[in-house]
């Protein structure tokens, strides 16, 4: 009776190990297919994203160029305004001295005729 129980236990264990082996092999095959599909999806996404990334790169270069041009024009305008203000201040100061000189000359002439 013990011999029959051990033989039955051995047969059940062998059947369970066989079934487990079949499921593990199916799992490994499914994982291989999953890895292949993931690789195909990654390749497809890369091919789809590549032109978009190229366009973004070109847009970034264009925006950078526009910003650099605007910065250069702003610096030129700033320099022009500064030089214009400096020139007008210089001319304004000289013109003021010139006008004061004329006023002093006229007042000197008027004072001379009064005497």
C-alpha positions in Angstrom: 0.0 0.0 0.0 2.9 2.4 0.8 4.5 1.4 -2.5 1.3 2.4 -4.4 1.1 5.8 -2.6 4.7 6.6 -3.4 4.3 5.6 -7.0 1.1 7.7 -7.2 2.9 10.6 -5.6 5.8 10.3 -8.0 3.4 10.1 -11.0 1.5 13.2 -9.8 4.7 15.1 -9.2 6.0 14.2 -12.7 2.7 15.3 -14.3 2.8 18.6 -12.3 6.5 19.2 -13.3 5.7 18.4 -16.9 2.7 20.9 -16.9 4.9 23.5 -15.2 7.6 23.0 -17.7 5.1 23.4 -20.6 3.8 26.7 -19.0 7.3 28.0 -18.4 8.2 27.3 -22.1 5.0 29.1 -23.2 5.8 32.0 -20.9 9.3 32.3 -22.4 7.9 32.2 -26.0 5.4 34.9 -25.1 8.1 37.0 -23.5 10.2 36.6 -26.6 7.3 37.8 -28.8 6.7 40.7 -26.4 10.3 41.7 -26.7 10.2 41.6 -30.5 7.0 43.6 -30.5 8.4 46.2 -28.2 11.5 46.5 -30.4 9.3 46.9 -33.5 7.3 49.6 -31.7 10.4 51.4 -30.5 11.8 51.4 -34.1 8.5 52.7 -35.5 8.3 55.5 -32.9 11.9 56.5 -33.6 11.2 56.7 -37.3 8.1 58.8 -36.7 9.8 61.1 -34.2 13.0 61.7 -36.2 11.4 64.2 -38.7 9.7 66.1 -35.9 12.9 66.4 -34.0 14.7 67.6 -37.2 11.9 70.3 -37.7 12.2 71.3 -34.0 16.0 71.6 -34.4 15.6 73.8 -37.5 12.9 75.9 -35.7 15.3 76.4 -32.7 18.1 77.5 -35.1 15.7 80.0 -36.8 14.5 81.4 -33.5 18.0 81.7 -32.3 19.0 83.6 -35.4 16.0 85.9 -35.1 16.9 86.6 -31.4 20.5 87.3 -32.3 19.5 89.7 -35.1 17.0 91.5 -32.8 19.7 91.8 -30.2 22.2 93.2 -32.7 19.6 95.7 -34.0 18.8 96.7 -30.4 22.4 97.3 -29.6 22.8 99.4 -32.8 19.7 101.4 -31.9 21.0 101.9 -28.4 24.4 103.0 -29.6 22.7 105.4 -32.2 20.4 106.9 -29.5 23.3 107.3 -27.1 25.5 109.0 -29.8 22.5 111.2 -30.9 21.9 112.3 -27.3 25.6 112.9 -26.7 25.8 114.9 -29.9 22.7 117.0 -29.1 24.0 117.5 -25.6 27.3 118.6 -27.0 25.7 120.9 -29.6 23.2 122.1 -27.0 26.0 123.1 -24.7 28.0 124.8 -27.4 24.8 126.5 -28.7 24.0 127.7 -25.2 27.5 129.1 -24.8 27.2 130.8 -28.2 23.8 132.3 -27.3 25.2 133.5 -24.0 28.1 135.1 -25.9 25.7 136.9 -28.3 23.6 138.1 -25.4 26.7 139.4 -23.6 27.9 141.1 -26.8 24.5 142.8 -27.4 24.2 143.9 -23.8 27.7 145.3 -24.0 26.9 147.2 -27.2 23.6 148.5 -25.7 25.5 149.6 -22.5 28.0 151.4 -24.7 25.4 153.3 -26.6 23.7 154.3 -23.3 26.8 156.2 -22.2 
